[in-house]
Amino acid sequence: MIFYSMNAFLDELDKALGNMSGEARKEILDDFREHFRLAREEGKTDEEIIKTLGAPNTIAKQFLEMGESKSGYKSFYASPMQSGNNYNEETNHYYGVSSNERAFGTDGVERIIIDVNTANIKVNADSQTQSIRTSVCIRDKKGSFHSSKYGGTIEITEDSPFSLLSFIGLHRKPTEITIDIPTNSKYCFELNNRFGRIELFNCNGVLLTIRCSLGDIQTGYAQFEKISANSKGGNIEFEHVSSGFTDLQATAGNIAIKESSGSLEAHSSAGNVKIRKHRGNVVAQSAAGNVRVENSEGHVKANTAAGNVKIQTAICEFVDLSSGAGNVSLSAEEVKGLKISALAGDAKAQVERILGDVDMTSGAGDVKLDANFMQGNINATSGAGTVRVKIPRETSIRVVTKKGMGSVKNSLPDNQQSPYTLTASSPLGTVKLIGT
């Protein structure tokens, strides 16, 4: 459902909060109302503001998962800290004002853990850095963060949230946590953030694990043995990332990958998935959005329940594409086999060279195959649409057509001695076999 006004958005959020107590409910709605007021002063329309917030159901779910203590929703707030207490050596706590920095030696360090609720996180490798430097910039003079090193682990945690607007990543001046590490250092990273953004750049390591509830995840120029990233309400963007295995999960946001390598799986429940220039096998899935893969090398498996699937590539291994309600299309120079299935939409493939079997089906849409070189079996079937296969006349293949209510037109030679078979049928539509 799309909301175009603040009142409609707040009404839906109020309903989605379910059995939450009146005090907690009022705090949430008042803070969102204040956010609309501030954003309007900056010239934004209600529709633009709502697009940045996300779905009311998703936001309400996050608050309901946090629950309520006996003292009420106010238990989620920490008292304002006294200014001037930037860092306490005895407790390793950051308090209050502006920027707080620490430096840790790299000897024995294997893991870096950040587990916070309301801050933005940025990790970066710097050739000028010889130690691990942490910086916490608390811009609104509230909040408490804990920094420590134990064994082979450096950890930053947030002791207590301090603002509902900060919880949902709406605060105009959020706390910023920055970690600079030496170039070519190889650590395991565990980055957890409920309502802020996570960025990681120029880092190498063994394992990268990122978890966000409502914030975006952005990673660039990184290399890890294994990567796992999950965002429930935000987007995931990777660029120039190499990993033996990468698993990306977005519940409501989009996933965008550019110039990556390794085995890749990208799943979005409600958003789009777009992958460009990937070297390695790809599994790309979306329940409600579109899936698009460009210039991928390796096996490609892409499917969506309600959106379209579009693949544009050069040389690719086996391609397996499917859509429940949308169209599926493939454009490639060379593939070593393909399977395309569209339950309600069209299934189309335009390939220069096919060096393997082809299986293309549609329940209600058209099926169209264009190839300038074909070596393998072809099955092209539609329940109610047109089936059109266009291949060179010199292709050695046996032709089997099943006539339905529509017409069958064939200009291809039928070679009964060929080891390959072309089967084409449409019970309610037309079959066209064209030799070029």
Secondary structure as UniProt FT lines:
FT   HELIX           6..16
FT   TURN            17..19
FT   HELIX           22..41
FT   TURN            42..43
FT   HELIX           46..53
FT   HELIX           56..66
FT   TURN            70..71
FT   HELIX           73..76
FT   TURN            83..84
FT   STRAND          87..88
FT   TURN            89..92
FT   STRAND          93..95
FT   STRAND          99..104
FT   TURN            107..108
FT   STRAND          111..116
FT   STRAND          120..126
FT   TURN            127..128
FT   STRAND          132..137
FT   TURN            139..140
FT   STRAND          144..150
FT   TURN            151..152
FT   STRAND          153..160
FT   HELIX           164..167
FT   TURN            168..169
FT   STRAND          176..182
FT   TURN            183..184
FT   STRAND          186..193
FT   STRAND          198..201
FT   STRAND          204..212
FT   STRAND          217..231
FT   STRAND          236..250
FT   STRAND          255..268
FT   STRAND          273..279
FT   STRAND          282..286
FT   STRAND          291..297
FT   STRAND          300..304
FT   STRAND          309..316
FT   STRAND          319..323
FT   STRAND          328..335
FT   STRAND          338..342
FT   STRAND          347..354
FT   STRAND          358..362
FT   STRAND          367..374
FT   STRAND          378..382
FT   STRAND          387..391
FT   TURN            393..394
FT   STRAND          398..402
FT   STRAND          408..410
FT   TURN            416..417
FT   STRAND          421..425
FT   STRAND          431..435
//
